[in-house]
Protein backbone atom coordinates (compact mmCIF):
# COMPACT_ATOMS: atom_id res chain seq x y z
CA UNK A 1 0.00 0.00 0.00
CA UNK A 2 1.47 3.35 -1.02
CA UNK A 3 2.25 6.17 1.31
CA UNK A 4 -0.41 8.32 -0.31
CA UNK A 5 -3.07 5.70 0.43
CA UNK A 6 -1.95 5.45 4.08
CA UNK A 7 -2.14 9.21 4.41
CA UNK A 8 -5.63 9.24 2.92
CA UNK A 9 -6.87 6.52 5.28
CA UNK A 10 -5.29 8.19 8.29
CA UNK A 11 -6.88 11.53 7.41
CA UNK A 12 -10.27 9.86 7.05
CA UNK A 13 -9.93 8.15 10.44
CA UNK A 14 -8.99 11.39 12.14
CA UNK A 15 -11.94 13.18 10.58
CA UNK A 16 -14.29 10.35 11.62
CA UNK A 17 -13.08 10.44 15.21
CA UNK A 18 -13.35 14.21 15.29
CA UNK A 19 -16.91 13.96 14.06
CA UNK A 20 -17.98 11.71 16.96
CA UNK A 21 -20.76 13.51 18.86
CA UNK A 22 -20.30 14.94 22.30
CA UNK A 23 -22.59 12.33 23.88
CA UNK A 24 -19.86 9.64 23.66
CA UNK A 25 -18.91 10.59 27.23
CA UNK A 26 -22.44 10.44 28.69
CA UNK A 27 -23.16 8.06 31.57
CA UNK A 28 -26.45 7.71 33.44
CA UNK A 29 -27.77 5.75 36.39
CA UNK A 30 -31.58 5.61 36.57
CA UNK A 31 -33.89 3.31 38.60
CA UNK A 32 -36.23 1.21 36.40
CA UNK A 33 -39.36 2.75 37.92
CA UNK A 34 -38.30 6.24 36.76
CA UNK A 35 -38.17 5.48 33.05
CA UNK A 36 -36.22 3.81 30.29
CA UNK A 37 -32.46 4.34 30.52
CA UNK A 38 -32.09 3.83 26.76
CA UNK A 39 -34.76 6.40 25.87
CA UNK A 40 -33.27 8.93 28.29
CA UNK A 41 -29.75 8.53 26.88
CA UNK A 42 -31.07 8.77 23.31
CA UNK A 43 -32.97 12.01 24.04
CA UNK A 44 -29.99 13.49 25.87
CA UNK A 45 -27.66 12.56 23.00
CA UNK A 46 -29.96 14.25 20.48
CA UNK A 47 -30.06 17.44 22.56
CA UNK A 48 -26.27 17.45 23.08
CA UNK A 49 -25.58 16.97 19.39
CA UNK A 50 -25.39 20.74 18.93
CA UNK A 51 -23.11 21.43 21.90
CA UNK A 52 -19.90 22.94 20.59
CA UNK A 53 -17.43 21.48 23.12
CA UNK A 54 -17.76 17.88 24.30
CA UNK A 55 -17.70 17.44 28.10
CA UNK A 56 -18.00 14.39 30.33
CA UNK A 57 -21.60 14.20 31.59
CA UNK A 58 -22.89 12.05 34.43
CA UNK A 59 -26.52 11.82 35.55
CA UNK A 60 -27.39 9.90 38.73
CA UNK A 61 -30.94 9.42 40.00
CA UNK A 62 -31.34 7.49 43.26
CA UNK A 63 -34.21 6.88 45.72
CA UNK A 64 -34.13 8.26 49.24
CA UNK A 65 -36.52 8.20 52.19
CA UNK A 66 -38.39 11.36 51.16
CA UNK A 67 -38.47 10.74 47.40
CA UNK A 68 -35.62 10.86 44.87
CA UNK A 69 -32.25 12.63 44.52
CA UNK A 70 -30.86 13.87 41.20
CA UNK A 71 -27.17 14.68 40.70
CA UNK A 72 -25.98 16.14 37.37
CA UNK A 73 -22.23 16.55 36.78
CA UNK A 74 -21.26 18.31 33.57
CA UNK A 75 -18.87 21.02 32.40
CA UNK A 76 -16.88 20.79 35.63
CA UNK A 77 -20.00 21.69 37.65
CA UNK A 78 -22.46 19.79 39.83
CA UNK A 79 -26.16 20.31 40.49
CA UNK A 80 -28.30 18.41 43.00
CA UNK A 81 -32.12 18.34 43.22
CA UNK A 82 -34.66 16.51 45.39
CA UNK A 83 -38.29 15.73 44.55
CA UNK A 84 -41.00 13.12 45.15
CA UNK A 85 -41.37 12.39 41.41
CA UNK A 86 -38.42 10.75 39.68
CA UNK A 87 -40.09 11.28 36.28
CA UNK A 88 -40.06 15.05 36.84
CA UNK A 89 -36.41 14.92 37.93
CA UNK A 90 -35.53 12.91 34.84
CA UNK A 91 -36.97 15.60 32.58
CA UNK A 92 -35.19 18.27 34.59
CA UNK A 93 -31.87 16.45 34.14
CA UNK A 94 -31.86 17.17 30.39
CA UNK A 95 -32.47 20.90 30.87
CA UNK A 96 -29.80 21.13 33.59
CA UNK A 97 -27.22 19.26 31.52
CA UNK A 98 -27.68 21.62 28.57
CA UNK A 99 -27.45 24.66 30.87
CA UNK A 100 -24.20 23.44 32.44
CA UNK A 101 -22.50 22.60 29.14
CA UNK A 102 -23.43 25.75 27.23
CA UNK A 103 -25.19 28.26 29.51
CA UNK A 104 -24.95 31.13 26.99
CA UNK A 105 -26.19 29.46 23.83
CA UNK A 106 -29.64 30.14 22.49
CA UNK A 107 -31.78 27.06 22.74
CA UNK A 108 -34.68 26.09 20.55
CA UNK A 109 -38.06 26.45 22.25
CA UNK A 110 -38.86 23.42 24.41
CA UNK A 111 -42.34 21.88 23.95
CA UNK A 112 -44.68 22.82 26.77
CA UNK A 113 -45.13 19.16 27.70
CA UNK A 114 -41.38 18.89 28.47
CA UNK A 115 -41.08 22.01 30.59
CA UNK A 116 -40.52 21.38 34.29
CA UNK A 117 -42.21 23.96 36.52
CA UNK A 118 -39.59 25.17 39.02
CA UNK A 119 -42.06 25.01 41.90
CA UNK A 120 -42.70 21.34 41.14
CA UNK A 121 -39.32 19.89 40.25
CA UNK A 122 -36.76 21.94 42.10
CA UNK A 123 -37.76 22.15 45.79
CA UNK A 124 -35.83 20.20 48.40
CA UNK A 125 -38.23 18.10 50.43
CA UNK A 126 -37.89 19.00 54.09
CA UNK A 127 -39.85 16.13 55.65
CA UNK A 128 -41.37 12.75 54.86
CA UNK A 129 -44.03 12.63 52.17
CA UNK A 130 -47.55 11.34 52.92
CA UNK A 131 -47.77 7.58 52.32
CA UNK A 132 -49.63 6.08 49.40
CA UNK A 133 -52.57 3.79 50.10
CA UNK A 134 -52.78 0.37 48.48
CA UNK A 135 -55.41 -2.37 48.39
CA UNK A 136 -54.66 -5.98 47.51
CA UNK A 137 -56.38 -9.34 47.24
CA UNK A 138 -54.53 -12.61 47.28
CA UNK A 139 -54.68 -16.34 47.57
CA UNK A 140 -52.43 -19.32 47.87
CA UNK A 141 -51.62 -22.52 49.69
CA UNK A 142 -51.13 -22.63 53.46
CA UNK A 143 -49.68 -25.56 55.33
CA UNK A 144 -49.06 -26.28 59.00
CA UNK A 145 -51.84 -24.44 60.82
CA UNK A 146 -54.62 -26.90 59.89
CA UNK A 147 -54.43 -30.70 59.68
CA UNK A 148 -53.68 -30.60 55.91
CA UNK A 149 -52.52 -28.03 53.36
CA UNK A 150 -55.41 -25.77 52.47
CA UNK A 151 -56.47 -22.78 50.38
CA UNK A 152 -55.72 -19.34 51.88
CA UNK A 153 -57.75 -16.24 50.94
CA UNK A 154 -56.55 -12.75 51.86
CA UNK A 155 -57.58 -9.09 51.74
CA UNK A 156 -54.94 -6.50 52.62
CA UNK A 157 -54.49 -2.74 52.88
CA UNK A 158 -51.09 -1.04 52.75
CA UNK A 159 -49.45 2.29 53.53
CA UNK A 160 -46.40 2.83 51.29
CA UNK A 161 -43.51 5.27 51.48
CA UNK A 162 -40.55 5.17 49.06
CA UNK A 163 -38.95 2.01 50.45
CA UNK A 164 -40.91 1.26 53.62
CA UNK A 165 -44.51 0.39 54.33
CA UNK A 166 -47.06 -1.14 56.65
CA UNK A 167 -49.60 -3.84 55.76
CA UNK A 168 -52.70 -5.07 57.63
CA UNK A 169 -54.56 -8.08 56.28
CA UNK A 170 -57.41 -10.46 56.99
CA UNK A 171 -57.17 -14.16 56.12
CA UNK A 172 -59.37 -17.22 55.93
CA UNK A 173 -58.14 -20.82 55.80
CA UNK A 174 -60.60 -23.27 54.27
CA UNK A 175 -61.39 -26.25 56.53
CA UNK A 176 -59.54 -29.55 56.49
CA UNK A 177 -59.92 -32.56 58.74
CA UNK A 178 -57.84 -35.13 60.59
CA UNK A 179 -58.91 -38.62 61.75
CA UNK A 180 -57.04 -41.36 63.60
CA UNK A 181 -57.23 -45.13 63.05
CA UNK A 182 -60.49 -45.30 65.02
CA UNK A 183 -62.11 -42.69 62.76
CA UNK A 184 -62.14 -39.99 65.42
CA UNK A 185 -60.75 -36.55 64.77
CA UNK A 186 -61.65 -32.93 64.01
CA UNK A 187 -62.65 -30.68 61.15
CA UNK A 188 -60.79 -27.37 61.52
CA UNK A 189 -60.88 -23.99 59.76
CA UNK A 190 -59.27 -20.66 60.71
CA UNK A 191 -59.85 -16.93 60.38
CA UNK A 192 -57.20 -14.43 61.31
CA UNK A 193 -55.33 -11.18 60.82
CA UNK A 194 -51.78 -10.12 60.02
CA UNK A 195 -49.72 -6.97 60.62
CA UNK A 196 -46.37 -6.60 58.84
CA UNK A 197 -43.65 -4.02 58.28
CA UNK A 198 -42.53 -3.80 54.63
CA UNK A 199 -39.11 -3.03 53.21
CA UNK A 200 -38.09 -2.83 49.54
CA UNK A 201 -34.28 -3.12 49.23
CA UNK A 202 -34.57 -3.12 45.42
CA UNK A 203 -37.42 -2.25 43.13
CA UNK A 204 -39.60 -5.32 42.67
CA UNK A 205 -38.34 -7.16 45.77
CA UNK A 206 -40.23 -6.84 49.05
CA UNK A 207 -39.36 -8.18 52.51
CA UNK A 208 -41.93 -8.59 55.32
CA UNK A 209 -41.63 -8.96 59.08
CA UNK A 210 -44.81 -9.20 61.11
CA UNK A 211 -47.22 -11.08 63.33
CA UNK A 212 -50.15 -13.37 62.45
CA UNK A 213 -52.96 -14.52 64.69
CA UNK A 214 -55.67 -17.06 63.85
CA UNK A 215 -58.83 -18.21 65.60
CA UNK A 216 -59.15 -21.91 64.88
CA UNK A 217 -62.63 -23.44 64.97
CA UNK A 218 -63.01 -27.23 65.20
CA UNK A 219 -65.87 -29.73 65.10
CA UNK A 220 -65.36 -33.20 66.56
CA UNK A 221 -65.63 -36.17 64.21
CA UNK A 222 -66.43 -39.79 65.05
CA UNK A 223 -67.65 -39.23 68.61
CA UNK A 224 -71.11 -39.97 69.94
CA UNK A 225 -71.88 -36.26 70.35
CA UNK A 226 -70.37 -33.73 67.92
CA UNK A 227 -69.19 -30.60 69.70
CA UNK A 228 -67.42 -27.48 68.57
CA UNK A 229 -64.37 -25.80 70.03
CA UNK A 230 -62.23 -22.76 69.33
CA UNK A 231 -58.69 -21.68 70.20
CA UNK A 232 -56.21 -18.93 69.27
CA UNK A 233 -52.83 -19.16 67.56
CA UNK A 234 -50.10 -16.47 67.57
CA UNK A 235 -46.97 -16.44 65.43
CA UNK A 236 -44.26 -14.05 64.18
CA UNK A 237 -43.92 -14.14 60.38
CA UNK A 238 -41.14 -13.57 57.86
CA UNK A 239 -41.76 -13.33 54.13
CA UNK A 240 -40.37 -12.25 50.77
CA UNK A 241 -42.03 -11.56 47.43
CA UNK A 242 -41.18 -10.16 44.00
CA UNK A 243 -43.22 -8.30 41.40
CA UNK A 244 -43.41 -10.14 38.04
CA UNK A 245 -45.84 -7.66 36.46
CA UNK A 246 -46.44 -3.97 37.17
CA UNK A 247 -48.42 -1.33 35.31
CA UNK A 248 -48.97 1.62 37.70
CA UNK A 249 -51.19 1.96 39.59
CA UNK A 250 -51.71 -1.83 39.33
CA UNK A 251 -49.25 -4.51 40.44
CA UNK A 252 -48.94 -8.23 41.09
CA UNK A 253 -46.60 -10.22 43.33
CA UNK A 254 -45.76 -13.79 44.25
CA UNK A 255 -43.95 -14.83 47.40
CA UNK A 256 -43.34 -17.14 50.34
CA UNK A 257 -44.02 -16.64 54.03
CA UNK A 258 -43.07 -18.65 57.10
CA UNK A 259 -44.34 -18.44 60.66
CA UNK A 260 -43.15 -19.71 64.04
CA UNK A 261 -46.17 -20.74 66.11
CA UNK A 262 -45.50 -19.52 69.66
CA UNK A 263 -49.04 -20.29 70.83
CA UNK A 264 -50.04 -23.76 69.55
CA UNK A 265 -53.67 -24.66 70.24
CA UNK A 266 -54.79 -28.30 70.42
CA UNK A 267 -58.15 -30.06 70.23
CA UNK A 268 -59.21 -33.23 71.99
CA UNK A 269 -62.30 -35.34 72.42
CA UNK A 270 -63.17 -35.60 76.11
CA UNK A 271 -62.41 -38.96 77.72
CA UNK A 272 -60.65 -40.05 74.54
CA UNK A 273 -57.47 -38.30 73.40
CA UNK A 274 -55.98 -35.29 71.62
CA UNK A 275 -57.02 -35.36 67.96
CA UNK A 276 -55.08 -32.36 66.58
CA UNK A 277 -52.37 -29.93 67.70
CA UNK A 278 -50.95 -27.08 65.63
CA UNK A 279 -47.28 -27.79 64.73
CA UNK A 280 -44.39 -25.46 65.52
CA UNK A 281 -43.84 -24.21 61.94
CA UNK A 282 -46.32 -23.08 59.29
CA UNK A 283 -45.96 -21.43 55.90
CA UNK A 284 -47.72 -20.03 52.85
CA UNK A 285 -47.13 -19.59 49.13
CA UNK A 286 -49.05 -16.49 48.02
CA UNK A 287 -49.98 -14.54 44.90
CA UNK A 288 -51.38 -11.00 45.23
CA UNK A 289 -52.82 -8.36 42.92
CA UNK A 290 -53.41 -4.79 43.98
CA UNK A 291 -53.77 -1.12 43.19
CA UNK A 292 -52.06 1.97 44.68
CA UNK A 293 -53.94 5.26 45.06
PyMOL commands that set and color helices and strands:
alter all, ss='L'
color gray80, all
select helices_A, chain A and resi 3-18+22-25+32-34+37-48+86-101+112-114+118-121
alter helices_A, ss='H'
color red, helices_A
select strands_A, chain A and resi 26-30+57-64+67-74+77-83+132-143+150-160+164-179+185-202+205-221+228-242+246-247+250-263+266-269+273-277+281-292
alter strands_A, ss='S'
color yellow, strands_A
deselect
rebuild
show_as cartoon
